[in-house]
């Protein structure tokens, strides 16, 4: 935030006032720039780093259409995403994923790689 250090005290006061910082006329330029930086950091949404795909996993290969994916293997593959907040449910023929306000569903007969990509899309 070197740009803030280059600004005049008057510019810093205007910026600080827009962020709702109190006592702007009693603070020095350094203190104002520090408080502005803190407010900016609170506003910025943290970026979620998704886990990388496994290098090689036979279960991610395309399965025959009649084959069903097992719930255990799906949970195992999606475990890093589940730990990050992905909700996963199953019924007889479908899987359901929810993350915050997004959701997706599919059939259990899909290959596991489709479930993995759906989780990446929901959280990415």
C-alpha positions as CSV (number, residue, x, y, z in Angstrom):
1,X,0.0,0.0,0.0
2,X,2.7,2.4,-0.9
3,X,0.1,4.5,-2.8
4,X,-1.4,5.5,0.6
5,X,2.0,6.6,1.9
6,X,2.4,9.0,-1.1
7,X,-0.9,10.7,-0.5
8,X,-1.3,14.0,1.4
9,X,-2.8,14.1,4.9
10,X,-5.9,15.8,3.4
11,X,-6.4,12.9,0.9
12,X,-5.9,10.4,3.7
13,X,-8.6,12.1,5.8
14,X,-11.1,11.9,2.9
15,X,-10.4,8.2,2.4
16,X,-10.5,7.5,6.2
17,X,-13.8,9.4,6.5
18,X,-15.3,7.2,3.7
19,X,-14.3,4.1,5.6
20,X,-15.9,5.4,8.8
21,X,-12.7,5.9,10.8
22,X,-13.2,8.2,13.8
23,X,-11.0,11.2,14.9
24,X,-9.4,11.7,11.5
25,X,-8.2,15.2,12.4
26,X,-6.3,14.0,15.5
27,X,-4.3,11.3,13.7
28,X,-1.1,11.5,11.8
29,X,-0.7,10.5,8.2
30,X,1.0,7.2,9.1
31,X,-1.8,6.2,11.6
32,X,-4.5,7.1,9.0
33,X,-2.8,5.0,6.3
34,X,-2.5,2.1,8.7
35,X,-6.1,2.2,9.7
36,X,-7.2,2.5,6.1
37,X,-5.2,-0.6,5.2
38,X,-6.8,-2.5,8.1
39,X,-10.3,-1.5,6.9
40,X,-9.4,-2.6,3.3
41,X,-8.2,-6.0,4.5
42,X,-11.4,-6.6,6.4
43,X,-13.5,-5.8,3.3
44,X,-11.6,-8.1,0.9
45,X,-13.1,-11.6,0.8
46,X,-10.5,-14.4,1.4
47,X,-9.8,-16.6,-1.6
48,X,-10.5,-20.2,-1.1
49,X,-7.7,-22.5,-2.3
50,X,-9.2,-25.7,-3.6
51,X,-7.3,-28.9,-3.1
52,X,-5.5,-30.2,-6.2
53,X,-6.9,-33.2,-8.1
54,X,-5.2,-36.5,-7.3
55,X,-2.4,-37.3,-9.8
56,X,-3.8,-40.6,-10.8
57,X,-6.8,-42.4,-9.4
58,X,-8.4,-45.3,-11.3
59,X,-11.8,-44.4,-9.8
60,X,-11.8,-41.2,-11.7
61,X,-11.7,-43.0,-15.0
62,X,-14.9,-43.2,-17.0
63,X,-17.0,-46.1,-15.8
64,X,-19.5,-48.0,-17.8
65,X,-22.9,-46.3,-17.8
66,X,-24.6,-49.1,-15.9
67,X,-22.1,-49.1,-13.0
68,X,-23.0,-47.2,-9.9
69,X,-20.4,-45.2,-7.9
70,X,-20.2,-46.2,-4.3
71,X,-21.0,-43.6,-1.7
72,X,-17.8,-44.5,0.2
73,X,-15.6,-43.8,-2.8
74,X,-17.4,-40.6,-3.5
75,X,-17.0,-39.4,0.1
76,X,-13.3,-40.4,0.0
77,X,-12.6,-38.4,-3.2
78,X,-14.6,-35.4,-2.0
79,X,-13.2,-35.4,1.6
80,X,-11.0,-32.3,1.2
81,X,-14.1,-30.4,-0.1
82,X,-16.3,-31.7,2.7
83,X,-13.8,-30.4,5.2
84,X,-14.0,-27.0,3.6
85,X,-17.8,-26.9,4.0
86,X,-19.3,-28.9,1.1
87,X,-22.5,-30.7,2.1
88,X,-23.0,-34.1,0.3
89,X,-26.2,-36.2,0.4
90,X,-27.2,-39.4,-1.4
91,X,-30.5,-41.1,-2.1
92,X,-31.1,-44.3,-4.2
93,X,-30.1,-42.9,-7.5
94,X,-28.8,-39.3,-7.0
95,X,-26.2,-37.3,-5.2
96,X,-26.7,-33.7,-4.0
97,X,-24.1,-31.1,-3.2
98,X,-24.6,-27.8,-1.4
99,X,-22.1,-25.0,-0.7
100,X,-23.3,-21.7,0.7
101,X,-26.0,-20.6,-1.8
102,X,-25.0,-22.9,-4.6
103,X,-26.1,-26.5,-5.2
104,X,-25.8,-29.3,-7.8
105,X,-27.1,-32.8,-8.2
106,X,-26.5,-35.7,-10.5
107,X,-27.0,-39.4,-10.8
108,X,-24.9,-42.0,-9.0
109,X,-24.2,-43.7,-12.4
110,X,-22.0,-40.7,-13.3
111,X,-18.2,-41.3,-13.1
112,X,-16.6,-40.0,-9.9
113,X,-14.7,-37.4,-11.9
114,X,-18.0,-35.6,-12.7
115,X,-18.7,-35.4,-9.0
116,X,-15.2,-34.0,-8.4
117,X,-15.6,-31.4,-11.1
118,X,-19.0,-30.4,-9.8
119,X,-17.5,-29.9,-6.3
120,X,-14.8,-27.7,-7.9
121,X,-17.4,-25.6,-9.8
122,X,-19.5,-25.1,-6.7
123,X,-16.6,-24.0,-4.5
124,X,-14.5,-22.2,-7.2
